[in-house]
Amino acid sequence: MAATTTGRLLVPRRLSGAGPAGAALTPAGPGLWLVDTTAYRAHATRHAPDTLDSVELARAAEFVRSADRDGYVCAHVALRRLLGAYLGMAARDVVVERAPCAHCDEPHGKPVVPGGTLHFSLSHCEGLSLLAFATTPVGVDVEPVPDAAAIAETADVLHPREAAELAVLPACERPPAFTRVWTRKEAYLKGTGVGLSADPASDYVGAGPEPTAPPGWTLSDVLAPQGHHAALALALEDPPADAGGG
């Protein structure tokens, strides 16, 4: 079920759930926000020096392409300002750490805030960023629809059932269907903290109009601008011990 637009905060647009000034987040109602780089660029550039930390500012300076730099700055300024609003503190004071890696337990897993009461996920492609905030682990992904050649090169990332579902579609319908299944898959893998270090073909999320959620998770398509697809994965409050692939 696609999320719908319900409000705004500055330029980041709330797609679903409570805003920082609204009711508290609930497992069934994550805060979901969309950032348009073009619309947010001037604001983000102006506030970056007093919002981002030294590591983020140094990372922004490393980008050669201005579009990449603008996208990074907009995404991370929005992330910090929203985290600060949800946590009730100044954006610059928000501490973002790395969770233990799912494979080696070293501290280079997904970004987290201390305490474990607020979970978040960030995805961005050129021109857009999608952010989610929830009380349980969450993952989001937004992607532009690729051309047919790009899909042919990445067919091995699909579960065999997903590949079969795409194969029966007319050629013109395969690019959007592929993007739909890929965003679902990446949102789920980001939510688990494993990311693309896992084999994306191992998990079945479905290529049809309705996603199939892995055990212990909900999976939803998100309303995205034309030419894009997006998805949200949200862990249940008490996921089963064997939740994972399939």
C-alpha positions in Angstrom: 0.0 0.0 0.0 1.6 3.3 -1.1 2.1 6.1 1.4 0.4 9.4 0.7 1.5 13.0 1.3 0.2 14.4 4.5 2.2 17.5 5.3 5.5 19.5 5.2 8.4 20.6 7.4 10.4 23.3 5.7 11.1 21.7 2.4 11.3 18.0 3.5 7.8 16.7 2.7 6.1 14.3 5.2 4.7 11.3 3.3 3.3 9.5 6.3 3.3 9.2 10.1 3.7 11.8 12.8 5.9 14.8 12.3 8.4 16.1 15.0 5.8 18.6 16.1 3.0 16.0 16.1 2.1 12.9 18.0 4.7 10.4 19.0 6.0 7.8 16.5 4.4 4.3 16.8 5.4 1.0 15.3 2.5 1.3 12.9 3.1 4.9 12.1 6.7 5.7 11.1 7.7 9.2 10.0 8.5 9.2 6.3 10.0 12.3 4.6 11.0 13.2 1.0 13.6 15.8 0.2 13.8 17.5 -3.2 17.5 18.6 -3.7 16.6 21.4 -6.0 14.1 22.9 -3.6 16.2 22.4 -0.5 19.7 23.2 -1.8 19.8 26.9 -0.7 18.5 26.2 2.8 20.8 23.2 3.3 23.9 25.0 2.0 23.2 27.9 4.3 22.7 25.7 7.4 25.3 23.0 6.7 28.2 24.7 8.6 26.2 24.9 11.9 24.3 21.6 11.4 26.8 18.9 10.1 29.7 17.6 12.1 33.3 17.8 10.9 33.3 14.3 9.4 30.2 15.1 7.3 31.6 18.5 6.2 34.8 16.8 5.1 32.9 14.1 3.2 30.8 16.8 1.4 34.0 18.6 0.3 35.3 15.4 -1.3 32.6 15.2 -4.0 33.8 16.3 -7.4 30.4 16.7 -9.0 28.2 19.5 -7.6 25.1 17.3 -8.0 26.6 14.7 -5.7 27.7 17.2 -3.2 24.4 19.0 -3.1 22.5 15.7 -2.7 24.7 14.6 0.2 24.4 18.0 2.0 20.7 18.2 1.5 20.2 14.6 2.7 22.3 15.0 5.8 21.1 18.4 6.8 17.6 17.2 6.6 18.5 14.0 8.5 20.1 15.9 11.4 17.4 18.5 11.6 14.7 15.8 11.7 16.6 13.7 14.2 17.1 16.7 16.4 13.3 17.5 16.2 12.3 13.9 17.0 14.9 13.7 19.9 14.2 17.2 21.2 17.7 18.6 20.8 19.8 20.8 18.5 20.6 19.2 15.2 24.4 19.7 15.7 24.2 17.9 19.1 22.8 14.7 17.6 25.2 11.8 18.0 25.2 9.3 15.1 27.2 6.1 15.7 27.7 2.9 13.8 26.1 -0.3 15.0 28.1 -3.5 15.2 28.6 -5.1 11.8 26.2 -8.0 11.3 29.1 -10.1 10.0 32.2 -9.3 12.2 30.7 -7.3 15.1 33.1 -4.4 14.4 31.5 -0.9 14.7 30.9 -0.2 11.0 27.3 -1.4 10.7 24.3 0.8 9.9 24.1 4.4 11.3 22.2 4.6 14.7 21.5 7.0 17.5 22.4 5.9 21.0 19.7 4.5 23.2 17.8 2.4 20.7 14.5 4.2 21.1 14.6 5.9 17.7 15.6 4.1 14.4 16.1 5.8 11.1 17.0 5.1 7.5 18.2 7.3 4.7 18.3 6.7 0.9 19.2 9.1 -1.8 19.5 9.2 -5.6 20.3 12.2 -7.7 17.8 14.9 -6.9 15.9 13.1 -4.1 16.3 11.8 -0.6 14.0 9.6 1.4 14.2 9.4 5.2 12.3 7.3 7.7 12.1 7.4 11.5 10.5 4.7 13.6 10.4 3.0 17.0 11.6 -0.3 15.5 14.3 -1.1 12.9 13.4 0.5 9.6 14.8 0.7 6.0 14.0 2.8 3.0 15.1 2.9 -0.6 14.4 5.2 -3.5 15.7 4.6 -7.1 15.1 6.0 -10.6 13.7 3.6 -13.1 16.7 2.3 -15.2 16.7 1.4 -18.8 16.4 -2.2 -20.1 20.1 -2.7 -20.6 20.8 -1.9 -17.0 18.2 -4.5 -15.9 19.8 -7.2 -18.0 23.2 -6.6 -16.3 21.7 -7.0 -12.8 19.3 -9.8 -13.3 21.2 -12.1 -10.9 20.1 -10.0 -7.9 16.6 -11.3 -8.2 15.1 -14.3 -6.4 14.2 -17.0 -9.0 10.4 -16.4 -8.4 10.9 -12.6 -8.9 12.8 -13.3 -12.1 10.0 -15.5 -13.4 7.4 -12.8 -12.5 9.4 -10.2 -14.5 9.9 -12.6 -17.5 6.2 -12.8 -18.2 5.7 -9.1 -18.4 5.8 -7.1 -21.6 9.2 -5.6 -22.2 8.0 -2.0 -21.6 6.7 -3.0 -18.1 9.9 -4.7 -16.9 12.0 -1.6 -15.9 9.4 -0.2 -13.5 8.7 -3.7 -12.1 12.4 -4.4 -11.6 12.8 -1.1 -9.8 9.8 -1.9 -7.6 11.2 -5.2 -6.5 14.7 -3.8 -6.1 13.6 -0.9 -3.8 11.6 -3.4 -1.6 14.6 -5.7 -1.4 17.2 -3.0 -0.5 14.8 -1.3 2.0 14.5 -4.7 3.8 18.2 -5.4 3.7 19.0 -1.9 5.0 16.5 -2.4 7.8 18.1 -5.6 9.0 21.5 -3.9 9.1 23.0 -6.4 6.7 22.6 -4.3 3.5 24.1 -5.5 0.2 26.7 -7.6 1.9 24.0 -10.2 1.8 22.9 -11.9 -1.4 19.9 -10.0 -2.6 18.6 -13.0 -4.5 18.1 -14.9 -1.3 15.1 -12.9 -0.2 11.7 -13.0 -2.0 9.8 -9.7 -1.8 7.7 -10.0 -5.0 7.7 -8.1 -8.2 3.9 -7.7 -8.4 1.7 -4.8 -7.3 1.7 -6.0 -3.7 5.0 -6.7 -1.9 5.6 -9.9 0.1 7.2 -9.1 3.5 9.9 -11.4 5.0 8.9 -12.9 8.4 9.0 -10.3 11.2 8.7 -7.3 8.8 6.1 -5.2 7.0 7.0 -4.0 3.5 5.2 -1.2 1.7 5.7 0.7 -1.6 6.1 4.4 -1.1 4.6 7.1 -3.3 7.5 8.6 -5.3 7.9 11.2 -8.0 7.4 10.1 -11.6 10.2 8.0 -13.0 11.1 6.6 -9.5 10.1 3.8 -7.2 10.5 3.7 -3.4 9.8 1.3 -0.5 9.7 1.1 3.2 10.6 -1.9 5.4 9.6 -1.9 9.1 10.3 -4.5 11.7 7.5 -5.7 13.8 7.6 -5.0 17.6 8.5 -8.6 18.4 10.0 -10.3 15.3 10.3 -14.1 15.4 13.7 -15.4 16.3 14.1 -16.9 12.8 13.1 -13.8 10.9 15.2 -13.4 7.8 15.4 -14.6 4.2 13.3 -16.9 2.3 
